[in-house]
């Protein structure tokens, strides 16, 4: 079993990394946040599968426990990107 602190660090790295990449390359704020959230869920469940050797039996709980915080982090990480796009006047922030 993985140490909970290590699992949290892996989750945080996946969440922030995914959000930064999506918001950097996708100009639509909510589309980038959605993409980052889905990417985080898939990658974290994949890491969990690699660590445990089986797919979690409570998928709906796993989706909520990884998806809700990932969505919040992605929305927060995207705010500076959105502000910079609005200030730049390129009209791509939505």
Biopython code that builds the backbone (N, CA, C, O; Angstrom):
import numpy as np
from Bio.PDB.StructureBuilder import StructureBuilder

atoms = [
    (1, "UNK", "N", (0.847, -1.178, 0.000)),
    (1, "UNK", "CA", (0.000, 0.000, 0.000)),
    (1, "UNK", "C", (0.896, 1.246, 0.000)),
    (1, "UNK", "O", (1.926, 1.296, 0.672)),
    (2, "UNK", "N", (0.476, 2.222, -0.759)),
    (2, "UNK", "CA", (1.249, 3.454, -0.894)),
    (2, "UNK", "C", (1.052, 4.351, 0.334)),
    (2, "UNK", "O", (-0.044, 4.441, 0.888)),
    (3, "UNK", "N", (2.111, 4.991, 0.732)),
    (3, "UNK", "CA", (2.050, 5.948, 1.825)),
    (3, "UNK", "C", (1.084, 7.076, 1.435)),
    (3, "UNK", "O", (1.185, 7.600, 0.325)),
    (4, "UNK", "N", (0.157, 7.459, 2.311)),
    (4, "UNK", "CA", (-0.821, 8.507, 1.970)),
    (4, "UNK", "C", (-0.178, 9.848, 1.592)),
    (4, "UNK", "O", (-0.693, 10.563, 0.733)),
    (5, "UNK", "N", (0.924, 10.178, 2.222)),
    (5, "UNK", "CA", (1.599, 11.433, 1.884)),
    (5, "UNK", "C", (2.142, 11.389, 0.465)),
    (5, "UNK", "O", (2.034, 12.365, -0.277)),
    (6, "UNK", "N", (2.722, 10.265, 0.090)),
    (6, "UNK", "CA", (3.239, 10.109, -1.265)),
    (6, "UNK", "C", (2.095, 10.149, -2.285)),
    (6, "UNK", "O", (2.226, 10.762, -3.345)),
    (7, "UNK", "N", (0.987, 9.502, -1.965)),
    (7, "UNK", "CA", (-0.173, 9.523, -2.859)),
    (7, "UNK", "C", (-0.690, 10.947, -3.046)),
    (7, "UNK", "O", (-1.047, 11.337, -4.158)),
    (8, "UNK", "N", (-0.733, 11.720, -1.970)),
    (8, "UNK", "CA", (-1.197, 13.104, -2.064)),
    (8, "UNK", "C", (-0.238, 13.958, -2.900)),
    (8, "UNK", "O", (-0.677, 14.798, -3.685)),
    (9, "UNK", "N", (1.062, 13.743, -2.731)),
    (9, "UNK", "CA", (2.041, 14.477, -3.536)),
    (9, "UNK", "C", (1.931, 14.129, -5.018)),
    (9, "UNK", "O", (2.030, 15.007, -5.874)),
    (10, "UNK", "N", (1.726, 12.858, -5.316)),
    (10, "UNK", "CA", (1.546, 12.443, -6.714)),
    (10, "UNK", "C", (0.282, 13.077, -7.283)),
    (10, "UNK", "O", (0.290, 13.586, -8.404)),
    (11, "UNK", "N", (-0.799, 13.048, -6.514)),
    (11, "UNK", "CA", (-2.057, 13.648, -6.961)),
    (11, "UNK", "C", (-1.907, 15.148, -7.196)),
    (11, "UNK", "O", (-2.410, 15.680, -8.186)),
    (12, "UNK", "N", (-1.216, 15.824, -6.284)),
    (12, "UNK", "CA", (-1.013, 17.265, -6.428)),
    (12, "UNK", "C", (-0.170, 17.579, -7.657)),
    (12, "UNK", "O", (-0.463, 18.525, -8.388)),
    (13, "UNK", "N", (0.863, 16.800, -7.884)),
    (13, "UNK", "CA", (1.719, 17.025, -9.056)),
    (13, "UNK", "C", (0.945, 16.797, -10.348)),
    (13, "UNK", "O", (1.070, 17.577, -11.292)),
    (14, "UNK", "N", (0.153, 15.744, -10.393)),
    (14, "UNK", "CA", (-0.654, 15.465, -11.585)),
    (14, "UNK", "C", (-1.677, 16.579, -11.796)),
    (14, "UNK", "O", (-1.859, 17.049, -12.919)),
    (15, "UNK", "N", (-2.338, 16.997, -10.733)),
    (15, "UNK", "CA", (-3.388, 18.016, -10.837)),
    (15, "UNK", "C", (-2.833, 19.358, -11.311)),
    (15, "UNK", "O", (-3.360, 19.947, -12.254)),
    (16, "UNK", "N", (-1.789, 19.837, -10.671)),
    (16, "UNK", "CA", (-1.226, 21.142, -11.025)),
    (16, "UNK", "C", (-0.564, 21.080, -12.400)),
    (16, "UNK", "O", (-0.738, 21.987, -13.214)),
    (17, "UNK", "N", (0.187, 20.024, -12.660)),
    (17, "UNK", "CA", (0.845, 19.882, -13.967)),
    (17, "UNK", "C", (-0.150, 19.836, -15.109)),
    (17, "UNK", "O", (0.036, 20.492, -16.134)),
    (18, "UNK", "N", (-1.200, 19.063, -14.932)),
    (18, "UNK", "CA", (-2.231, 18.977, -15.958)),
    (18, "UNK", "C", (-2.923, 20.318, -16.172)),
    (18, "UNK", "O", (-3.160, 20.722, -17.310)),
    (19, "UNK", "N", (-3.244, 21.005, -15.086)),
    (19, "UNK", "CA", (-3.921, 22.300, -15.201)),
    (19, "UNK", "C", (-3.040, 23.329, -15.905)),
    (19, "UNK", "O", (-3.517, 24.079, -16.757)),
    (20, "UNK", "N", (-1.769, 23.366, -15.555)),
    (20, "UNK", "CA", (-0.862, 24.326, -16.196)),
    (20, "UNK", "C", (-0.760, 24.049, -17.693)),
    (20, "UNK", "O", (-0.843, 24.971, -18.504)),
    (21, "UNK", "N", (-0.581, 22.796, -18.055)),
    (21, "UNK", "CA", (-0.451, 22.468, -19.485)),
    (21, "UNK", "C", (-1.725, 22.770, -20.260)),
    (21, "UNK", "O", (-1.674, 23.351, -21.345)),
    (22, "UNK", "N", (-2.865, 22.378, -19.708)),
    (22, "UNK", "CA", (-4.124, 22.642, -20.415)),
    (22, "UNK", "C", (-4.395, 24.138, -20.556)),
    (22, "UNK", "O", (-4.787, 24.593, -21.630)),
    (23, "UNK", "N", (-4.194, 24.897, -19.500)),
    (23, "UNK", "CA", (-4.474, 26.334, -19.572)),
    (23, "UNK", "C", (-3.449, 27.069, -20.429)),
    (23, "UNK", "O", (-3.751, 28.122, -20.991)),
    (24, "UNK", "N", (-2.277, 26.539, -20.529)),
    (24, "UNK", "CA", (-1.263, 27.175, -21.370)),
    (24, "UNK", "C", (-1.583, 27.020, -22.863)),
    (24, "UNK", "O", (-1.367, 27.943, -23.647)),
    (25, "UNK", "N", (-2.091, 25.858, -23.243)),
    (25, "UNK", "CA", (-2.265, 25.577, -24.671)),
    (25, "UNK", "C", (-3.709, 25.650, -25.166)),
    (25, "UNK", "O", (-3.925, 25.688, -26.377)),
    (26, "UNK", "N", (-4.693, 25.671, -24.291)),
    (26, "UNK", "CA", (-6.099, 25.776, -24.698)),
    (26, "UNK", "C", (-6.613, 27.136, -24.261)),
    (26, "UNK", "O", (-6.679, 27.399, -23.061)),
    (27, "UNK", "N", (-6.977, 28.005, -25.185)),
    (27, "UNK", "CA", (-7.351, 29.376, -24.831)),
    (27, "UNK", "C", (-8.724, 29.517, -24.177)),
    (27, "UNK", "O", (-8.992, 30.540, -23.547)),
    (28, "UNK", "N", (-9.585, 28.535, -24.306)),
    (28, "UNK", "CA", (-10.923, 28.630, -23.716)),
    (28, "UNK", "C", (-10.853, 28.135, -22.266)),
    (28, "UNK", "O", (-10.547, 26.969, -22.016)),
    (29, "UNK", "N", (-11.135, 29.022, -21.327)),
    (29, "UNK", "CA", (-10.937, 28.781, -19.898)),
    (29, "UNK", "C", (-11.646, 27.521, -19.405)),
    (29, "UNK", "O", (-11.007, 26.650, -18.815)),
    (30, "UNK", "N", (-12.952, 27.408, -19.636)),
    (30, "UNK", "CA", (-13.695, 26.261, -19.125)),
    (30, "UNK", "C", (-13.341, 24.961, -19.842)),
    (30, "UNK", "O", (-13.361, 23.893, -19.230)),
    (31, "UNK", "N", (-13.021, 25.041, -21.118)),
    (31, "UNK", "CA", (-12.597, 23.834, -21.843)),
    (31, "UNK", "C", (-11.267, 23.326, -21.291)),
    (31, "UNK", "O", (-11.069, 22.120, -21.146)),
    (32, "UNK", "N", (-10.367, 24.243, -20.987)),
    (32, "UNK", "CA", (-9.079, 23.851, -20.408)),
    (32, "UNK", "C", (-9.270, 23.266, -19.012)),
    (32, "UNK", "O", (-8.618, 22.283, -18.659)),
    (33, "UNK", "N", (-10.153, 23.857, -18.220)),
    (33, "UNK", "CA", (-10.415, 23.339, -16.876)),
    (33, "UNK", "C", (-11.029, 21.945, -16.943)),
    (33, "UNK", "O", (-10.664, 21.068, -16.160)),
    (34, "UNK", "N", (-11.956, 21.738, -17.870)),
    (34, "UNK", "CA", (-12.576, 20.424, -18.032)),
    (34, "UNK", "C", (-11.544, 19.399, -18.490)),
    (34, "UNK", "O", (-11.491, 18.290, -17.958)),
    (35, "UNK", "N", (-10.731, 19.763, -19.466)),
    (35, "UNK", "CA", (-9.703, 18.849, -19.961)),
    (35, "UNK", "C", (-8.701, 18.480, -18.884)),
    (35, "UNK", "O", (-8.294, 17.322, -18.780)),
    (36, "UNK", "N", (-8.302, 19.455, -18.084)),
    (36, "UNK", "CA", (-7.351, 19.190, -16.998)),
    (36, "UNK", "C", (-7.970, 18.281, -15.941)),
    (36, "UNK", "O", (-7.293, 17.411, -15.394)),
    (37, "UNK", "N", (-9.240, 18.478, -15.656)),
    (37, "UNK", "CA", (-9.910, 17.641, -14.663)),
    (37, "UNK", "C", (-9.996, 16.196, -15.135)),
    (37, "UNK", "O", (-9.692, 15.275, -14.377)),
    (38, "UNK", "N", (-10.407, 15.995, -16.374)),
    (38, "UNK", "CA", (-10.513, 14.641, -16.912)),
    (38, "UNK", "C", (-9.140, 13.975, -16.972)),
    (38, "UNK", "O", (-8.999, 12.801, -16.629)),
    (39, "UNK", "N", (-8.133, 14.726, -17.410)),
    (39, "UNK", "CA", (-6.780, 14.183, -17.474)),
    (39, "UNK", "C", (-6.291, 13.774, -16.090)),
    (39, "UNK", "O", (-5.685, 12.714, -15.937)),
    (40, "UNK", "N", (-6.545, 14.592, -15.095)),
    (40, "UNK", "CA", (-6.141, 14.270, -13.728)),
    (40, "UNK", "C", (-6.813, 12.992, -13.234)),
    (40, "UNK", "O", (-6.162, 12.130, -12.645)),
    (41, "UNK", "N", (-8.107, 12.876, -13.475)),
    (41, "UNK", "CA", (-8.836, 11.687, -13.032)),
    (41, "UNK", "C", (-8.255, 10.439, -13.682)),
    (41, "UNK", "O", (-7.965, 9.459, -12.996)),
    (42, "UNK", "N", (-8.085, 10.468, -14.989)),
    (42, "UNK", "CA", (-7.588, 9.294, -15.713)),
    (42, "UNK", "C", (-6.180, 8.926, -15.252)),
    (42, "UNK", "O", (-5.898, 7.758, -14.981)),
    (43, "UNK", "N", (-5.298, 9.918, -15.164)),
    (43, "UNK", "CA", (-3.922, 9.630, -14.762)),
    (43, "UNK", "C", (-3.833, 9.129, -13.325)),
    (43, "UNK", "O", (-3.065, 8.208, -13.045)),
    (44, "UNK", "N", (-4.597, 9.711, -12.415)),
    (44, "UNK", "CA", (-4.521, 9.259, -11.030)),
    (44, "UNK", "C", (-5.108, 7.856, -10.880)),
    (44, "UNK", "O", (-4.569, 7.048, -10.123)),
    (45, "UNK", "N", (-6.190, 7.554, -11.577)),
    (45, "UNK", "CA", (-6.737, 6.199, -11.516)),
    (45, "UNK", "C", (-5.774, 5.192, -12.151)),
    (45, "UNK", "O", (-5.702, 4.042, -11.717)),
    (46, "UNK", "N", (-5.039, 5.621, -13.172)),
    (46, "UNK", "CA", (-4.020, 4.756, -13.779)),
    (46, "UNK", "C", (-2.876, 4.495, -12.795)),
    (46, "UNK", "O", (-2.413, 3.361, -12.667)),
    (47, "UNK", "N", (-2.428, 5.526, -12.114)),
    (47, "UNK", "CA", (-1.380, 5.350, -11.103)),
    (47, "UNK", "C", (-1.876, 4.434, -9.987)),
    (47, "UNK", "O", (-1.124, 3.589, -9.503)),
    (48, "UNK", "N", (-3.129, 4.593, -9.576)),
    (48, "UNK", "CA", (-3.711, 3.728, -8.557)),
    (48, "UNK", "C", (-3.751, 2.282, -9.037)),
    (48, "UNK", "O", (-3.465, 1.360, -8.273)),
    (49, "UNK", "N", (-4.106, 2.088, -10.302)),
    (49, "UNK", "CA", (-4.127, 0.734, -10.870)),
    (49, "UNK", "C", (-2.725, 0.130, -10.895)),
    (49, "UNK", "O", (-2.548, -1.042, -10.562)),
    (50, "UNK", "N", (-1.734, 0.920, -11.288)),
    (50, "UNK", "CA", (-0.359, 0.417, -11.308)),
    (50, "UNK", "C", (0.109, 0.037, -9.904)),
    (50, "UNK", "O", (0.822, -0.951, -9.728)),
    (51, "UNK", "N", (-0.289, 0.811, -8.927)),
    (51, "UNK", "CA", (0.145, 0.560, -7.558)),
    (51, "UNK", "C", (-0.584, -0.624, -6.937)),
    (51, "UNK", "O", (0.036, -1.448, -6.264)),
    (52, "UNK", "N", (-1.892, -0.718, -7.153)),
    (52, "UNK", "CA", (-2.679, -1.757, -6.477)),
    (52, "UNK", "C", (-2.834, -3.033, -7.303)),
    (52, "UNK", "O", (-3.043, -4.108, -6.741)),
    (53, "UNK", "N", (-2.734, -2.929, -8.614)),
    (53, "UNK", "CA", (-2.871, -4.108, -9.456)),
    (53, "UNK", "C", (-4.292, -4.429, -9.874)),
    (53, "UNK", "O", (-4.519, -5.424, -10.562)),
    (54, "UNK", "N", (-5.249, -3.615, -9.477)),
    (54, "UNK", "CA", (-6.643, -3.838, -9.887)),
    (54, "UNK", "C", (-7.374, -2.502, -9.957)),
    (54, "UNK", "O", (-6.960, -1.511, -9.354)),
    (55, "UNK", "N", (-8.465, -2.503, -10.703)),
    (55, "UNK", "CA", (-9.290, -1.302, -10.822)),
    (55, "UNK", "C", (-10.127, -1.174, -9.561)),
    (55, "UNK", "O", (-10.629, -2.171, -9.041)),
    (56, "UNK", "N", (-10.278, 0.029, -9.074)),
    (56, "UNK", "CA", (-11.047, 0.248, -7.855)),
    (56, "UNK", "C", (-12.493, -0.202, -8.036)),
    (56, "UNK", "O", (-13.079, -0.024, -9.104)),
    (57, "UNK", "N", (-13.055, -0.781, -6.997)),
    (57, "UNK", "CA", (-14.429, -1.284, -7.085)),
    (57, "UNK", "C", (-15.450, -0.169, -6.884)),
    (57, "UNK", "O", (-16.605, -0.308, -7.287)),
    (58, "UNK", "N", (-15.047, 0.905, -6.283)),
    (58, "UNK", "CA", (-15.941, 2.042, -6.036)),
    (58, "UNK", "C", (-15.589, 3.192, -6.970)),
    (58, "UNK", "O", (-15.096, 4.232, -6.531)),
    (59, "UNK", "N", (-15.844, 2.999, -8.255)),
    (59, "UNK", "CA", (-15.440, 3.983, -9.258)),
    (59, "UNK", "C", (-16.139, 5.327, -9.062)),
    (59, "UNK", "O", (-15.514, 6.371, -9.248)),
    (60, "UNK", "N", (-17.411, 5.326, -8.692)),
    (60, "UNK", "CA", (-18.131, 6.596, -8.538)),
    (60, "UNK", "C", (-17.553, 7.425, -7.396)),
    (60, "UNK", "O", (-17.494, 8.651, -7.491)),
    (61, "UNK", "N", (-17.132, 6.778, -6.333)),
    (61, "UNK", "CA", (-16.515, 7.506, -5.222)),
    (61, "UNK", "C", (-15.142, 8.015, -5.631)),
    (61, "UNK", "O", (-14.776, 9.145, -5.307)),
    (62, "UNK", "N", (-14.389, 7.199, -6.334)),
    (62, "UNK", "CA", (-13.059, 7.610, -6.799)),
    (62, "UNK", "C", (-13.164, 8.795, -7.756)),
    (62, "UNK", "O", (-12.334, 9.703, -7.707)),
    (63, "UNK", "N", (-14.167, 8.794, -8.619)),
    (63, "UNK", "CA", (-14.359, 9.906, -9.548)),
    (63, "UNK", "C", (-14.668, 11.201, -8.802)),
    (63, "UNK", "O", (-14.142, 12.260, -9.144)),
    (64, "UNK", "N", (-15.511, 11.116, -7.798)),
    (64, "UNK", "CA", (-15.841, 12.322, -7.031)),
    (64, "UNK", "C", (-14.651, 12.806, -6.208)),
    (64, "UNK", "O", (-14.372, 14.004, -6.159)),
    (65, "UNK", "N", (-13.950, 11.875, -5.565)),
    (65, "UNK", "CA", (-12.842, 12.266, -4.690)),
    (65, "UNK", "C", (-11.638, 12.799, -5.455)),
    (65, "UNK", "O", (-10.844, 13.559, -4.901)),
    (66, "UNK", "N", (-11.491, 12.414, -6.710)),
    (66, "UNK", "CA", (-10.405, 12.973, -7.515)),
    (66, "UNK", "C", (-10.889, 14.121, -8.389)),
    (66, "UNK", "O", (-10.137, 15.063, -8.638)),
    (67, "UNK", "N", (-12.120, 14.060, -8.855)),
    (67, "UNK", "CA", (-12.624, 15.048, -9.799)),
    (67, "UNK", "C", (-12.950, 16.403, -9.206)),
    (67, "UNK", "O", (-12.623, 17.429, -9.802)),
    (68, "UNK", "N", (-13.583, 16.428, -8.053)),
    (68, "UNK", "CA", (-13.985, 17.701, -7.466)),
    (68, "UNK", "C", (-12.770, 18.556, -7.084)),
    (68, "UNK", "O", (-12.714, 19.726, -7.462)),
    (69, "UNK", "N", (-11.794, 18.004, -6.343)),
    (69, "UNK", "CA", (-10.614, 18.835, -6.050)),
    (69, "UNK", "C", (-9.826, 19.206, -7.307)),
    (69, "UNK", "O", (-9.275, 20.304, -7.395)),
    (70, "UNK", "N", (-9.772, 18.293, -8.278)),
    (70, "UNK", "CA", (-9.048, 18.593, -9.520)),
    (70, "UNK", "C", (-9.717, 19.734, -10.271)),
    (70, "UNK", "O", (-9.029, 20.586, -10.834)),
    (71, "UNK", "N", (-11.043, 19.766, -10.289)),
    (71, "UNK", "CA", (-11.760, 20.852, -10.959)),
    (71, "UNK", "C", (-11.502, 22.188, -10.263)),
    (71, "UNK", "O", (-11.293, 23.205, -10.923)),
    (72, "UNK", "N", (-11.519, 22.182, -8.945)),
    (72, "UNK", "CA", (-11.274, 23.420, -8.199)),
    (72, "UNK", "C", (-9.857, 23.929, -8.446)),
    (72, "UNK", "O", (-9.655, 25.117, -8.700)),
    (73, "UNK", "N", (-8.881, 23.035, -8.371)),
    (73, "UNK", "CA", (-7.488, 23.434, -8.609)),
    (73, "UNK", "C", (-7.316, 23.936, -10.036)),
    (73, "UNK", "O", (-6.629, 24.931, -10.267)),
    (74, "UNK", "N", (-7.931, 23.260, -10.986)),
    (74, "UNK", "CA", (-7.800, 23.668, -12.379)),
    (74, "UNK", "C", (-8.410, 25.045, -12.622)),
    (74, "UNK", "O", (-7.847, 25.852, -13.362)),
    (75, "UNK", "N", (-9.549, 25.314, -12.008)),
    (75, "UNK", "CA", (-10.157, 26.635, -12.151)),
    (75, "UNK", "C", (-9.272, 27.715, -11.532)),
    (75, "UNK", "O", (-9.137, 28.804, -12.089)),
    (76, "UNK", "N", (-8.677, 27.414, -10.393)),
    (76, "UNK", "CA", (-7.809, 28.397, -9.733)),
    (76, "UNK", "C", (-6.505, 28.610, -10.499)),
    (76, "UNK", "O", (-6.041, 29.742, -10.637)),
    (77, "UNK", "N", (-5.922, 27.534, -10.992)),
    (77, "UNK", "CA", (-4.672, 27.652, -11.760)),
    (77, "UNK", "C", (-4.908, 28.431, -13.052)),
    (77, "UNK", "O", (-4.019, 29.144, -13.519)),
    (78, "UNK", "N", (-6.090, 28.299, -13.622)),
    (78, "UNK", "CA", (-6.383, 28.962, -14.879)),
    (78, "UNK", "C", (-6.656, 30.450, -14.780)),
    (78, "UNK", "O", (-6.635, 31.144, -15.797)),
    (79, "UNK", "N", (-6.911, 30.957, -13.590)),
    (79, "UNK", "CA", (-7.228, 32.385, -13.443)),
    (79, "UNK", "C", (-6.123, 33.313, -13.947)),
    (79, "UNK", "O", (-6.434, 34.273, -14.652)),
    (80, "UNK", "N", (-4.848, 33.076, -13.622)),
    (80, "UNK", "CA", (-3.814, 33.973, -14.163)),
    (80, "UNK", "C", (-3.712, 33.904, -15.692)),
    (80, "UNK", "O", (-3.445, 34.912, -16.345)),
    (81, "UNK", "N", (-3.922, 32.730, -16.248)),
    (81, "UNK", "CA", (-3.879, 32.591, -17.710)),
    (81, "UNK", "C", (-5.035, 33.363, -18.344)),
    (81, "UNK", "O", (-4.863, 34.029, -19.365)),
    (82, "UNK", "N", (-6.203, 33.265, -17.733)),
    (82, "UNK", "CA", (-7.369, 33.986, -18.247)),
    (82, "UNK", "C", (-7.157, 35.497, -18.146)),
    (82, "UNK", "O", (-7.460, 36.232, -19.086)),
    (83, "UNK", "N", (-6.639, 35.954, -17.016)),
    (83, "UNK", "CA", (-6.400, 37.392, -16.829)),
    (83, "UNK", "C", (-5.363, 37.901, -17.826)),
    (83, "UNK", "O", (-5.513, 38.993, -18.374)),
    (84, "UNK", "N", (-4.322, 37.122, -18.062)),
    (84, "UNK", "CA", (-3.294, 37.545, -19.007)),
    (84, "UNK", "C", (-3.855, 37.601, -20.423)),
    (84, "UNK", "O", (-3.518, 38.507, -21.186)),
    (85, "UNK", "N", (-4.690, 36.664, -20.775)),
    (85, "UNK", "CA", (-5.284, 36.688, -22.123)),
    (85, "UNK", "C", (-6.228, 37.871, -22.278)),
    (85, "UNK", "O", (-6.265, 38.502, -23.334)),
    (86, "UNK", "N", (-6.988, 38.175, -21.236)),
    (86, "UNK", "CA", (-7.894, 39.335, -21.317)),
    (86, "UNK", "C", (-7.105, 40.635, -21.397)),
    (86, "UNK", "O", (-7.457, 41.532, -22.163)),
    (87, "UNK", "N", (-6.046, 40.737, -20.614)),
    (87, "UNK", "CA", (-5.241, 41.958, -20.609)),
    (87, "UNK", "C", (-4.480, 42.113, -21.924)),
    (87, "UNK", "O", (-4.232, 43.233, -22.370)),
    (88, "UNK", "N", (-4.114, 41.006, -22.537)),
    (88, "UNK", "CA", (-3.382, 41.049, -23.809)),
    (88, "UNK", "C", (-4.243, 41.485, -24.966)),
    (88, "UNK", "O", (-3.728, 41.887, -26.010)),
    (89, "UNK", "N", (-5.554, 41.411, -24.795)),
    (89, "UNK", "CA", (-6.450, 41.875, -25.841)),
    (89, "UNK", "C", (-6.554, 40.966, -27.036)),
    (89, "UNK", "O", (-7.009, 41.392, -28.097)),
    (90, "UNK", "N", (-6.138, 39.702, -26.888)),
    (90, "UNK", "CA", (-6.238, 38.814, -28.043)),
    (90, "UNK", "C", (-7.631, 38.243, -28.212)),
    (90, "UNK", "O", (-7.914, 37.577, -29.207)),
    (91, "UNK", "N", (-8.529, 38.503, -27.224)),
    (91, "UNK", "CA", (-9.916, 38.103, -27.352)),
    (91, "UNK", "C", (-10.161, 36.613, -27.246)),
    (91, "UNK", "O", (-11.247, 36.140, -27.581)),
    (92, "UNK", "N", (-9.185, 35.876, -26.793)),
    (92, "UNK", "CA", (-9.323, 34.425, -26.745)),
    (92, "UNK", "C", (-9.778, 33.915, -25.390)),
    (92, "UNK", "O", (-10.095, 32.731, -25.270)),
    (93, "UNK", "N", (-9.823, 34.743, -24.378)),
    (93, "UNK", "CA", (-10.290, 34.303, -23.059)),
    (93, "UNK", "C", (-11.810, 34.319, -23.064)),
    (93, "UNK", "O", (-12.439, 35.327, -23.383)),
    (94, "UNK", "N", (-12.372, 33.198, -22.708)),
    (94, "UNK", "CA", (-13.845, 33.081, -22.712)),
    (94, "UNK", "C", (-14.312, 32.513, -21.415)),
    (94, "UNK", "O", (-15.514, 32.335, -21.217)),
]
sb = StructureBuilder()
sb.init_structure("model")
sb.init_model(0)
sb.init_chain("A")
sb.init_seg("    ")
for serial, (resi, resn, name, xyz) in enumerate(atoms, 1):
    if name == "N":
        sb.init_residue(resn, " ", resi, " ")
    sb.init_atom(name, np.array(xyz, "f"), 0.0, 1.0, " ", f" {name:<3s}", serial, name[0])
structure = sb.get_structure()
